[in-house]
Amino acid sequence: MSAVAPIPARHKSLNRAEVCDQNFIEFVRDWNGQVRKRPAADEAVLPGSLCTTNDFIALFESQLVSRHLDLMARVLRVKQKVFYTIGSSGHEGNAMVARLTRHTDPAFLHYRSGGFMAERFRKIPGMDPIMDSALSFAASKDDPASGGRHKVWGSKPLWVLPQTSTIASHLPKALGTAVAIEQARRIGHTLPIPEDSIAICSFGDASANHATAQTAFNTAQWTAYQKLPAPVLYVCEDNGIGISVKTPTDWISASFSGRRDLDYFYANGLDIAEGYEQVARAVYHCRTTRRPTFLHLRTTRIMGHAGTDFEIEWRSVEELMAVEATDPLLRSAAIALEAGLYSKETLLARYEAVRQKCFVAADEADRRPKLTDLAEVLAPLAPYHPNQVNVEAKRADYAEKRLAVFGGEDKLPEKQAPRHLAIQINNALHDLFCKYPETLLFGEDVAQKGGVYTVTKGLHKAFKGSRVFNTLLDETMILGLAQGFANMGMLPLPEIQYLAYFHNACDQIRGEACSLQFFSNGQFRNPMVMRIASLGYQKGFGGHFHNDTSITALRDIPGLVVGCPSRGDDAAMMLRTLTALAKVDGRVCAFLEPIALYMTKDLYEPGDGQWLTAYPSPDQHIPLGEERVYSPAAKDLVIFCYGNTVPMGLRAAKTLEASHGWKTRVVDLRWLQPLNEAAIARHAGDCARILVADEGRRSAGVGEGIITAIVESGHGGKPLKRVVGVDTYTPLAGAALLVLPSDEELVAAAGSLG
């Protein structure tokens, strides 16, 4: 394959970056091959290659830029001028993928993508890959990718959505984006990119083994098996090692080359002249067939995993030398010299010129301002424009569509008798689909069946399968799809069938969806409203997977909005607010629907119908954080509650008035993240006694946040009690009620306050 000369064993240096740098210089200096006639710009750089001279020169330049950014980072890390040293050395062949795709093909990149980025920067004149990268390395707030929040490969104009470092977590949303490109046409949605775009996703051979990667591959195959287009180009950059764990020989080809409906291509990323045609075939196949495509790109990893990885401590010198001999820049140098594109002197001069440019850029980046203010750091995390959100939530300019969907004026939901929670959520979803034609609802069993609890009943019939559809049983991919649809400007309402199932896929929200605005400095967003059937108290059915009260996993996610209604009218109005938050501010939202209250009609005694509510007209909503207060003038006791504990609190209030003569204020918080700490403090200050009713677990539940707000506001000295669930898994049948708060416990706890 290569005319690369052997590399002499000069010394056993810990600094392999220095060794690799010197290897290149010595290789060029000592090269004594035969120079051919220089090919024309549009001719093959080597006989038989698809790569032209122009292609090669550009790619080689991108390789040099990527390499010297790595070398610069290793040198300046010790001077605290650079804060990230996971490099791209050995992976520079990924520049071919960038050259053969478009800058409007959304890219979700592996952290070893310096070559890809340097090459993609060429797609838009005037952009500078070196300066932009240097700003990112230096964590400068002028960094155009993340504003100094993280070293990421990202660019808004180049459609590179920034990734953090969670292993393989970007693969599901890359597939989701590919599916969304095709879905847009089916629902008549205008894409922000060309209709024949593809989604690109790169990752390492070690990451390919991760469960999150495997679920993405499986879903890609599942989709293609049904002949549904999914133009994703998965690029596995196979360097044969994951930090220090070697990938078994030929494991990637053995595992992926025979998979049905995941079309496999191989390319040599160590040799541009050879690999170019192979990459071109994979890209062309993906774009024209619209099928998921797996490009196995051979790479190597030189200079270690990162700057702190001293490979010589755990690999032999001979092994390191053998790896370093496969350096793709040595092969590119040989091609350049053989083809007469450079002399040895001009190539070394160019090599040093790129080095100099990288260091000059790094020095400039070091002088640029850093993030020094907390408000600056947090600015893109959770944007909120309440006036605009409230206007959007109240917007009701879709009356004609509503009449068609509901079947006439007399059948509008606000004209009907009061109904229970499940019906009013269903009505609200119909309304939202009328209001936002880009809305999609999907998940397990949500279409023809209408969901396990019939909450989505009728949506599939009213809005067809392109907007309401079933997915495979895989929560990770449900949320990956949601991110993809959101990336393409749609408004996804993914359903997670039970709260316990969310934990299987938590990182898609924690590590991906909610981090995107933060790590892109607000340039990218993936708005969504995730609906989850939640909480406990189901009767005749259950166990811990169907009675899960672990809200902590959601409240701990930075930037996530968590709402939890207890009654039908609130649910409808809160859904309007959440979708407005998604539309206006790009927010990721979770809507927890209490299963046990879906069908609840009565409050105090059977047949009283006091938990039925009228449907609020489309111009009504509940502002983010606003609580519902029952008996607002009461001052003897305040009960803070949410979800199932709201009707429990109201029943306890009635009992306490009869037994103690107390007037009790019941506060349904409704919004669990962020908590309205000012409202909590106000109500706590108004009342003589405080009771917190939390059906979550004692440790790390919502109640802890409520009590913290009370204490920090100066009201912790009042009689205060918490009634909360037990730190345990929920058992089956009637035993479940033993671990959850009860009406009797609320009354007893309140009575103990004196």
Salt bridges, closest charged atoms under 4 A:
ASP21 OD2 - ARG355 NH1 2.91
GLU26 OE1 - ARG10 NH1 3.14
ASP30 OD1 - ARG29 NE 3.16
ASP55 OD1 - ARG99 NE 2.91
GLU61 OE2 - ARG350 NH2 2.32
GLU92 OE2 - ARG67 NH2 2.95
ASP105 OD2 - ARG287 NH2 2.61
GLU119 OE2 - ARG99 NH1 2.69
GLU119 OE1 - ARG122 NE 3.08
ASP142 OD2 - ARG368 NH1 3.27
GLU182 OE1 - ARG185 NH2 2.64
GLU182 OE2 - ARG290 NH2 2.91
ASP196 OD1 - ARG102 NH1 2.65
GLU237 OE1 - HIS91 ND1 2.70
GLU237 OE1 - HIS110 ND1 3.76
ASP238 OD2 - HIS296 NE2 2.83
ASP261 OD2 - ARG260 NE 3.30
ASP261 OD1 - ARG291 NH2 3.16
ASP263 OD2 - HIS285 NE2 2.62
ASP263 OD2 - ARG291 NE 2.70
ASP271 OD2 - ARG331 NE 2.79
ASP309 OD2 - ARG301 NH2 3.71
GLU311 OE2 - ARG301 NH2 2.96
GLU311 OE2 - ARG315 NH1 2.77
GLU319 OE2 - LYS246 NZ 2.60
GLU319 OE2 - ARG315 NH2 2.98
GLU324 OE2 - ARG16 NE 2.88
ASP327 OD1 - ARG67 NH2 2.83
GLU338 OE2 - ARG36 NE 3.55
GLU352 OE1 - ARG355 NE 2.82
ASP363 OD1 - LYS81 NZ 3.82
GLU364 OE1 - ARG367 NH2 3.04
GLU364 OE2 - ARG368 NE 2.79
GLU376 OE2 - LYS141 NZ 2.81
GLU392 OE2 - ARG395 NH2 3.04
ASP397 OD1 - ARG395 NH1 2.59
GLU409 OE2 - LYS415 NZ 2.80
GLU414 OE1 - ARG402 NH2 2.89
ASP431 OD1 - ARG402 NE 2.42
ASP431 OD2 - ARG576 NH2 3.81
GLU438 OE2 - LYS583 NZ 2.45
GLU495 OE1 - ARG531 NH1 2.77
GLU512 OE1 - LYS173 NZ 2.51
ASP548 OD2 - HIS503 NE2 2.91
ASP548 OD1 - ARG697 NH2 3.76
ASP556 OD2 - ARG510 NH1 2.69
ASP569 OD1 - ARG567 NE 2.79
ASP569 OD2 - ARG628 NH2 3.67
ASP570 OD1 - ARG628 NH2 2.66
ASP570 OD2 - ARG670 NH1 3.13
ASP585 OD1 - HIS385 ND1 2.51
GLU593 OE2 - ARG531 NE 2.66
GLU626 OE2 - ARG670 NH2 3.83
GLU627 OE2 - ARG682 NH2 2.80
GLU627 OE2 - HIS683 NE2 2.72
GLU657 OE2 - LYS663 NZ 2.50
ASP686 OD2 - ARG665 NH1 2.96
ASP743 OD2 - ARG651 NE 2.57
